[in-house]
Every structure is written in structure tokens, then in C-alpha cells.
């Protein structure tokens, strides 16, 4: 991936998508409110994913009072571009036409 981005699990991608959907730095509760309905996770599970994302360089927590506010360090468009480029190379050998054909 671009700039040596560490790969994310599907669950980590869901957390990042929820954080991006918040549109600004957000608390754990705000992030949880943006998760898809099928993500019925315990608070500790979401916090664990946020810790993993911090370790991978995707988010930065900042203590405000008794809460952490999470700021995305990678923009959605940057991540999506890097993932798409990696898939283009890995799955389609760099052949953009094959990738587009698979999507239609």
C-alpha cells in the first residue's frame, strides 16, 4: 500500500469508516453510533480496535477530560486509493481494464 500503510482488518476498516463518517475528531461513543447495525460490539472491543488503529498509525487519541477524542491520521481518499492500487497489482497484475471489467 501507499507509503507503507499497514493493512487493516475488515473490522478495523469499519471503525475507520465510522470515524471518517463523523466528519471530525470523535469520542468512542460517537464512533460507535456511526458503525453499521451488524457491528454490535462491546465497548471494550471497540476500544481494542482503536488501540490497534493507533498502533498502526491510523488514529491519534487525545485526552479531553475523562474521554479520548480520536482523530484520523489518514484521509479516507488516501486509504481507499492505496487499497485500490494494492488490489490492482495483487489481484489484476496491474491491468486496470481487467479490474474495471470485474466491477461491471
N, C-alpha and C positions, 0 to 999 in steps of 0.2 A: 504494500500500500504506500501511497504518497507519504514522504517524509517519515518513513518507518513507523507508521501508525500501527499500534498493536491491535490485533484482531479482537473483535468484540463477539461475545456470545449473543444469541438471539435475545435473551433476557436483558443483557446489558444494552443492546440496541433499543429495546423497548423503553428502558429507563431514559436513555439519551433522547429518544423521540419525545417522551413526555416532558423532559426538561426543556428541549427546544420549543415545544408547544406552549410552554409557559410564557415565552417571549421575553423573559428577564430572569435574573437570578431568583431562585425559588427555594422554599423550605421542602423538607421531606413530604409534608402533608400536601403541599401544592403540587409536587411531582406526582404523588400517589393519585391525586384527583384527575390527572391527565392520562393515566395508564389505561390501556384497553380493558374492557369489562372482564375478560378472561384472566387478567393478572390479579388474582386475589391472593396477595402475599401478606405475610405478617410484617409488621413494622421492621422487625429485625432482619428480615430477608431483603427488604428494600435498602436498608442501611448497609447491609453487606455488599449489595451491588454497587452502591455509591462509593463505598471504600475501595472496591475493585477498580471502579472507573477513575477514582483519584490516583490509585497506584499506577494505572496505565496512562495517566496524563490527560484524561478527558474532562475532568471537573476539578474545581478548586472549592473546598468548603471554607467558609468564613464565619466565625462565631459572632452572633449578634444576640446578646442577652443569653438566654438558655437554649437558643436554637442555632443550627447551622444553616447558612444560606449557601446554596450550591450554584456556582457559576460555570457554564460550559466553556471550556478552553478550546474546543474545536467547533467550528461552524458546521451546521447541517450540510450545506452545499459542499464544503470541503470533504467531509466524511463520505457523503454519497458519491462524489467524484472519484475518491480514492478506491472505494469498494467496487465501483463500476469498472474502473481501469484494471483493478486486480482480477475481477471476473472475466473481463475481456481477454486478458492474457492467459489466465489459467484455464478457462473453460472453452475459449474460442480461438486460442493461439494468435490473438491479436487481430482476428478477422472481424471487423466491425459489421460487415454485411451479414455474416452468419449470426451474430448476436442480435441484430435488428430483426432478422427473419424469425428467430426463435421467439421474439417478443410479439410478433404479429399473428 
